[in-house]
Amino acid sequence: MEEDVPVTDADIEQYADAANAGRLTRSDVMALEMVGLDDPAYTRSRALLLMNAQRKGDDAAIKRYLDQLMMLPENQYNPIYLSELGRYLVNHKQYDAALEKANLAERYWARLPPELVFSKKAEIYETQAAAWQGRFYQSEDDLELLEQAIRHWQKYRDHVQSKSRSDLARRADAELAKLEDIRTRLH
């Protein structure tokens, strides 16, 4: 791809299926990485690179593409990328930063396409709950953090039960059982 010629959606979308399967080749990755920051296709190229890295479990690449996505001001308020960044941060025990990104994603959830509202809100709520839980575990006995974790897991459970996602509700129930047991022992 030449530097001065804008990349079209068709140029980028040819990589979508492979990215979704985590099967971008080295040359595919290089082609997508060549899309410049000022190119209209920059965000889509980085979203595909992020998806590919997530499917492959390439942690360093996930962080790199999240950082690259956040270089554009409009992506700093995009609930899709904010929730992805929040999830990454909570998985790396950066609970305060994860909570900040998840809260920002929740504030802008109305920008989500209708087909992503349920799943992204579930991701946001799960990140918030996990971040509060992580903060509590780090504190060892801060009851306010424990109560926040319980409230947020309940919020997550209520949300996933609204679509009869019993698999996700079971996860919330398991976390709530652990936290409520801790609360009983601390009181």
N, C-alpha and C positions, 0 to 999 in steps of 0.2 A: 504494500500500500504506500503510495507516495504521500509525502508530508503535506503538500499543499492541496491535495484533492480530498474533500470531505468523504468520510466513509458513510456509505448508505446503510439503511436498516437491513437491506437484503445482504449486504456484505457481512454484517454481524450475525444475522439470524441463521446463516448457514452453519454456525457453530453451536446453536442452541441445543440440539438433540445430544450431541457429543458431550457438551458441558453438563447437561442434566444427568448423564450417565457416568460422569467422571472420566471420560475417555478423550479429552482433548489431547492431541499430539503436541510434541515440543514445538513444531512449526505453527500449529494452531495457536498455542499460547503466545508465541512470539508475535504472530500477526495481530492478535488482540491487544497485546501490550504496546504495540506500535501506535495504537489509536491515541492521539494527543489529547491533553487536558482541555484544549479549546475546541475540540471536535464535538459536534452534537451527539455522536455515537459513543462518547467516552463512558458515560454512566452505564450504558448497556454492555459495553465491552467488559467493564470491571465487574458488573453483576454476573456475567457468564463465567469470567475467570474465578470469581468467588464461589459460584455454584460448583464448578469443577473441583476446586480445592477442597470444598466441604465434602463432596462425594468421595474424594480420595483420602480425606482425613489428613491433609497437609496443613498442619497448624500454622507454620510460618507463612505459608502463602495466604491462608485465610486472613491473618492479621494484616499482611501487606496489602491485600485487595480491599479490606475494610478501611484501612488508612487512606488508600487512594480514592475510594468512594467519598470519604469525608472531606477530601480536598475541595470539592465543589460546594459552595454555600447552600445550594438548594437541597443537596443530599444530607446536610446537617439537620434538616427538619423533616426528612423522609422517614415515616414510621417503619417502613420495611427495613431500611439499612440501620436505623437506630435499634430496632429490636434484634437484628443480627449481631450488632456490636455489643448490645447488652448481654446477649446470650454468651458471646465469646468471653466477655469480661467476667461474668459470673463463673464460668467454667475455669477461669484462671485466678479465681479468688480475689478479684478486684471488685469487692462488693459495693463500695461507695460509688465508684464510676459506673458499675453495672446498673445500680439503682437510678442514678442520674439519667442514663441513656434510656432505660425502660420508662421512667416517668415522662421524659420528653416524647418518647414514641407514643405513650398513652395520650398525651396532650394533643398530638397530631393524628390520632387514629382515623379521624374523619377523611383524611386524604387517601386512605386505602381504597383500592378497587373493591367493589362489593364481594367478589369471589374470594378475597383474602381477609376480609374483616374477622371472621371467626378464628381462623388459624393464627393470624398475627396477634390478635388480642389475647389468645391463649398463650402464645409465646411471651408476650409482654407481661402478662399476669404471672406466669411461671417464673420468669426472670426476677420480677419484683419479690415474689415469695422466697425464691432461693437466695436472693441477695440479703433479705432480712434474716433468713435462717443462718446464712453464713456469718453475718455480722453478730448474731447472737452467739454462735459457736465460738467466734473469736473473743467475745467478751467474757465468756464462760458462765456468767450468771446475771446479766442485765435483763430484768424481767420485762421492761418496756420493749426491748428488741424482740424478746420471745413473743410477746403479745402481738407485735407487728407481723412477725412471721406467721403466726396462727391466723390472724385476720386476712393476710394476703393469700395463704393457701386456701382458706375458705372462699375467698373471692374467685380464685382460679377454679376451684371445684364447682362453684355455682355456675361459672361461665361454661365449663366443659359439659356439665350436666344439661345445660340448655339445648345442646345438640345430641344428647344421649351418647356421649363419648365415654362409656363406662371404663375403657382402658385408661384414659387420662384421669378420670375421677378416682380410679384405684390408686394411682400415683399420689394424688392429693391426699387421699384417705391415709395412705401409708405414712406420709410426711406428717400429717396432722396427728396421727396416733403417737408417733415418736415425740413430737413437740408437747402434746398434752400430757404424756407420761412424765416428761421433764418438768412441766409446770406443776404437776402433782407432787413430785419429789422436792421441788424448790419451795413449795408453800408450806 
